[in-house]
Amino acid sequence: MELFSRSWAALRTAVAELADEDFTRPSGCTGWLVRDLVCHLIIDAQDVLITLVTPATTEPTRDAVTYWDIVEAPAGDDPLDALTVRLAAAYEEPRLLKFHLDDVGSAAGRAAELADPEARVSTREEVLTAGDYLTAYVLEWTLHHLDLIAYLPDAAQPPADGLARSRELLEKITGAAFPPSFSDQDALLMGTGRRAPAETETAELGELAARLPIVLG
């Protein structure tokens, strides 16, 4: 629960510190500018709020690892992705995106802090404990923090413990460990296809290289 809060706070702070011109730079999400990614984060924050106030009474069907499905790489024709781009453009001014993320994001952060980790919640027609749901989102926040700063070398990095936990989650999802020589950040970037491995890294990955990238949905 604390790691969710730290990862989310770090990501929101990174957005708050962006210059206006940064919003039109590319992000680490293929086809999305930074402004599109920030708009997606607003939608994510809304999802967190909705899920935490959607109680369930049945046994959990997923946990922090099985929350994620391995899916096919997107074809670029997802209507929700297209909607996100249009919504982001409609904000027109970066300060409005910042304000909305701070407003909804702060509320999501407070809701997470107040949540009972053992309480059961429902999302995507599945049931999880609130603790597992928020742990799953550490991976979401960390990957999107890396996306946010992909072309902003001076921006603050995600928390080290968030990177480590996200790597652990990705390794459990894939059922394989990345080489110990890989940093947590490199394991996440290469594992999810955000960066192609160099020839020497491919050799270190061994059989795992053929399974990359891991696309999560």
C-alpha positions as CSV (number, residue, x, y, z in Angstrom):
1,M,0.0,0.0,0.0
2,E,2.8,2.4,0.9
3,L,4.7,1.5,-2.3
4,F,1.6,2.4,-4.4
5,S,1.4,5.8,-2.7
6,R,5.1,6.5,-3.2
7,S,5.1,5.4,-6.9
8,W,1.9,7.4,-7.6
9,A,3.1,10.5,-5.8
10,A,6.5,10.4,-7.7
11,L,4.7,10.1,-11.0
12,R,2.3,13.0,-10.2
13,T,5.2,15.1,-9.1
14,A,7.1,14.3,-12.3
15,V,4.1,15.5,-14.3
16,A,3.7,18.7,-12.2
17,E,7.4,19.6,-12.9
18,L,7.1,19.3,-16.7
19,A,7.5,22.4,-18.7
20,D,4.7,23.3,-21.1
21,E,6.8,22.4,-24.2
22,D,7.4,18.9,-22.7
23,F,3.8,18.0,-23.3
24,T,4.3,17.9,-27.0
25,R,7.3,15.7,-26.9
26,P,7.0,12.0,-27.6
27,S,6.5,9.6,-24.7
28,G,7.6,6.0,-24.3
29,C,4.1,4.8,-25.4
30,T,4.2,4.3,-29.2
31,G,2.1,6.9,-30.9
32,W,1.4,9.0,-27.8
33,L,2.8,12.4,-26.9
34,V,3.4,13.2,-23.3
35,R,0.1,15.0,-23.1
36,D,-1.7,11.8,-24.3
37,L,0.0,9.8,-21.6
38,V,-1.0,12.3,-18.9
39,C,-4.6,12.2,-20.1
40,H,-4.3,8.4,-19.8
41,L,-3.1,8.8,-16.2
42,I,-6.2,10.8,-15.4
43,I,-8.3,7.9,-16.7
44,D,-6.2,5.5,-14.6
45,A,-6.8,7.6,-11.5
46,Q,-10.5,7.5,-12.1
47,D,-10.3,3.7,-12.5
48,V,-8.6,3.5,-9.1
49,L,-11.3,5.6,-7.5
50,I,-14.1,3.5,-9.1
51,T,-12.5,0.2,-8.2
52,L,-11.9,1.1,-4.5
53,V,-15.6,2.0,-4.1
54,T,-16.8,-1.1,-5.9
55,P,-17.0,-3.8,-3.1
56,A,-17.2,-7.5,-3.8
57,T,-18.4,-10.3,-1.5
58,T,-17.1,-13.3,-3.5
59,E,-13.7,-14.9,-3.2
60,P,-10.8,-13.2,-5.1
61,T,-10.3,-14.5,-8.7
62,R,-7.1,-12.6,-9.3
63,D,-4.1,-11.3,-7.3
64,A,-1.4,-8.7,-8.0
65,V,0.3,-11.0,-10.6
66,T,-2.7,-12.6,-12.3
67,Y,-4.4,-9.2,-12.5
68,W,-2.3,-8.8,-15.7
69,D,-2.9,-10.7,-18.9
70,I,-0.3,-11.2,-21.6
71,V,-1.9,-10.0,-24.8
72,E,-1.1,-9.4,-28.4
73,A,0.8,-6.3,-29.4
74,P,-1.8,-3.5,-30.1
75,A,-2.6,-3.0,-33.8
76,G,-2.9,0.8,-33.4
77,D,-6.7,0.8,-34.0
78,D,-8.0,0.7,-30.4
79,P,-10.8,3.3,-30.3
80,L,-10.1,4.0,-26.6
81,D,-6.5,4.9,-27.5
82,A,-7.8,7.2,-30.2
83,L,-10.3,8.8,-27.7
84,T,-7.4,9.4,-25.3
85,V,-5.5,11.4,-27.9
86,R,-8.6,13.5,-28.8
87,L,-9.3,14.2,-25.1
88,A,-5.7,15.2,-24.5
89,A,-5.8,17.6,-27.4
90,A,-9.1,19.1,-26.1
91,Y,-7.4,20.3,-22.9
92,E,-5.4,22.7,-25.1
93,E,-3.3,24.1,-22.2
94,P,-0.9,21.9,-20.3
95,R,-1.9,23.6,-17.0
96,L,-5.4,22.2,-17.4
97,L,-4.0,18.6,-17.7
98,K,-1.8,19.2,-14.7
99,F,-4.7,20.5,-12.7
100,H,-7.0,17.6,-13.5
101,L,-4.4,15.0,-12.8
102,D,-3.6,16.7,-9.5
103,D,-7.2,16.9,-8.6
104,V,-8.3,13.4,-9.5
105,G,-4.9,11.9,-8.7
106,S,-4.8,13.3,-5.2
107,A,-8.2,11.8,-4.5
108,A,-7.1,8.4,-5.8
109,G,-4.0,8.6,-3.6
110,R,-6.1,9.4,-0.5
111,A,-8.6,6.6,-1.3
112,A,-5.7,4.2,-1.5
113,E,-4.3,5.3,1.8
114,L,-7.8,4.8,3.4
115,A,-8.5,1.4,1.8
116,D,-8.5,-1.8,3.9
117,P,-5.9,-4.0,2.1
118,E,-8.0,-7.1,2.9
119,A,-11.3,-5.6,1.5
120,R,-12.4,-7.2,-1.7
121,V,-13.0,-5.0,-4.7
122,S,-14.3,-5.7,-8.2
123,T,-12.8,-4.5,-11.5
124,R,-12.9,-5.9,-15.1
125,E,-15.4,-8.5,-13.9
126,E,-12.7,-9.9,-11.5
127,V,-12.4,-9.8,-7.8
128,L,-9.2,-8.9,-5.9
129,T,-8.3,-7.7,-2.5
130,A,-7.6,-3.9,-2.4
131,G,-4.0,-4.6,-1.4
132,D,-3.4,-6.8,-4.4
133,Y,-5.2,-4.4,-6.7
134,L,-3.0,-1.5,-5.5
135,T,0.1,-3.6,-5.7
136,A,-0.7,-4.4,-9.4
137,Y,-0.8,-0.7,-10.0
138,V,2.7,-0.2,-8.8
139,L,3.7,-1.8,-12.1
140,E,1.3,0.5,-14.0
141,W,2.7,3.6,-12.4
142,T,6.3,2.6,-12.8
143,L,6.1,1.7,-16.4
144,H,4.2,4.9,-17.2
145,H,6.7,6.9,-15.2
146,L,9.4,5.4,-17.5
147,D,7.2,6.3,-20.5
148,L,6.8,9.9,-19.3
149,I,10.5,10.5,-19.0
150,A,11.6,8.5,-22.0
151,Y,12.7,11.6,-23.9
152,L,13.2,13.9,-20.9
153,P,16.7,12.9,-19.6
154,D,16.6,15.5,-16.8
155,A,13.3,14.3,-15.3
156,A,13.2,12.5,-12.0
157,Q,13.3,8.7,-12.1
158,P,10.7,6.4,-10.5
159,P,11.4,5.3,-6.9
160,A,14.0,2.5,-6.8
161,D,11.8,0.2,-4.7
162,G,9.0,0.7,-7.2
163,L,11.3,-0.4,-10.0
164,A,12.4,-3.4,-8.0
165,R,8.9,-4.5,-7.2
166,S,7.7,-3.9,-10.7
167,R,10.6,-6.1,-12.0
168,E,9.6,-8.8,-9.5
169,L,6.0,-8.6,-10.7
170,L,7.0,-8.8,-14.4
171,E,9.2,-11.8,-13.7
172,K,6.3,-13.6,-11.9
173,I,4.0,-12.7,-14.8
174,T,6.4,-14.1,-17.3
175,G,7.5,-17.0,-15.1
176,A,11.1,-16.2,-15.9
177,A,13.9,-14.1,-14.4
178,F,15.9,-11.5,-16.2
179,P,19.7,-11.7,-15.9
180,P,21.0,-10.3,-12.6
181,S,23.3,-8.0,-14.6
182,F,20.3,-6.1,-16.0
183,S,19.2,-3.1,-14.0
184,D,15.6,-3.1,-12.9
185,Q,14.9,-0.3,-15.3
186,D,16.5,-2.1,-18.3
187,A,14.6,-5.3,-17.4
188,L,11.3,-3.5,-17.5
189,L,12.0,-1.6,-20.6
190,M,13.3,-4.6,-22.6
191,G,10.8,-6.9,-21.1
192,T,7.8,-4.8,-22.2
193,G,9.3,-3.9,-25.6
194,R,10.0,-0.3,-24.7
195,R,13.6,-0.8,-25.6
196,A,15.1,-3.4,-27.9
197,P,17.9,-5.4,-26.3
198,A,21.4,-5.0,-27.7
199,E,23.1,-8.0,-29.2
200,T,25.0,-8.8,-26.0
201,E,21.8,-8.4,-24.0
202,T,20.0,-10.8,-26.3
203,A,22.7,-13.4,-25.7
204,E,22.3,-12.9,-21.9
205,L,18.5,-13.3,-22.1
206,G,18.9,-16.7,-23.7
207,E,15.6,-18.4,-24.3
208,L,13.7,-15.6,-22.8
209,A,14.6,-13.3,-25.7
210,A,12.3,-15.2,-28.0
211,R,9.3,-14.5,-25.7
212,L,9.9,-10.7,-25.7
213,P,8.2,-8.3,-25.7
214,I,5.7,-9.1,-23.0
215,V,2.6,-7.0,-23.7
216,L,0.4,-6.5,-20.7
217,G,-3.3,-5.9,-20.7
